[in-house]
Amino acid sequence: MNNKVIIGVIIVILVVSGIIYGVKNSNTDSNVDITIGAVLSQTGYGAVDGVHIKKGMDLAVMDLKKEGINVKIVYEDDATDPKQTVSAIQKVINQDKVDVVVGPIWSFLVDAAVPVIDSNKIVTLSPSSSSEVVEGGSDYMFYGSYKNIESANVLAKWIRDNHITKVASVVSNDSWGQSVYAAFKKAASDTGAEIVVDEKISFGTDSSVMPTIVSKIAHSGAEVILWTGYDEAGTLLVNKVIEQNLNIPVIAEASVMKGLVQRGNIKKGTDVYVVDVSITDSFKDKYRLVYNEEAETFTDGGYDTVMLLVDAIQNKPENVSLSAYMRDTVDYKGYAGTYNFDQNGDISGGAWVIKKIQ
């Protein structure tokens, strides 16, 4: 066999091998190129969750890169402002042409975004919200946070363990507050505790009503305050309790309370707790290795969100829409739990814990 024939045979072998290899790997991770739009609150009071979600997402991108999966995330900061949420969602969809969207992070931001998401028929996953706190609905909206009502059991255990018979409930007068109030009410009912103060605060009235509410609490015999709301209300509530030397613990079912403590907005002088979802040791170790700091709430959810969406895009059949596949087929086991979405786009479960933060 002369040299030309040998070279020809080699070329044929290489071409055929390349074709076979290409066919074999045409659907493998190394050929995936996915763009995710992330509308997260990196500033404003929503940053207490938004910055941690972003770090989790960035960590997922790093891990996917090691597997040969190229994922680009286009980040937009909505500054915890619904108007900016809408413009950010429109930008990532129409200008950046993303495949899917992550965010927004809180209920009133999701409320603003849902009409845009629905009209553009783009799958969107919020790592830190649930349908119970969102006014509108969409077949394209999914939620990675466990429902507030499912925290009732851990609240009831705390009330029972601390021999509480009287509780004060103070919540924001919106869909978020109502969903948390349902958990407060169930916890009290399950333990036989009496709700002796029952207050709902409309946004913007915090400074005018909080002194009266704390005065009611002082005369009610309440042994714990169950609270959810926003920055000003949380700050006023704890500081007024301390100023009046009430020595009543506050349990917050709102991540903003952690931000208030971290920023030094509230005084020291009474015990403050937050209702949270536990983070697995395996994720804590992974996160610490990269960032040299402790993982915070929703960091693991941010990580799972990216991994889940990439997995769904890769594995859904061509004749099935991504939204239908997410709702009917996805069974993704992440660090924060197992993601099975119901008809409302929610997941169920959650290892709720109560953490002392001050």
Beta strands, then each sheet from edge to edge (+ up, - down):
strand 1: 33-40
strand 2: 70-77
strand 3: 100-102
strand 4: 124-126
strand 5: 141-143
strand 6: 166-172
strand 7: 194-201
strand 8: 224-228
strand 9: 250-252
strand 10: 272-277
strand 11: 332-333
strand 12: 338-339
strand 13: 352-356
sheet 1: 2+ 1+ 3+ 4+ 5+
sheet 2: 7+ 6+ 8+ 9+ 10+ 13-
sheet 3: 11+ 12-
end
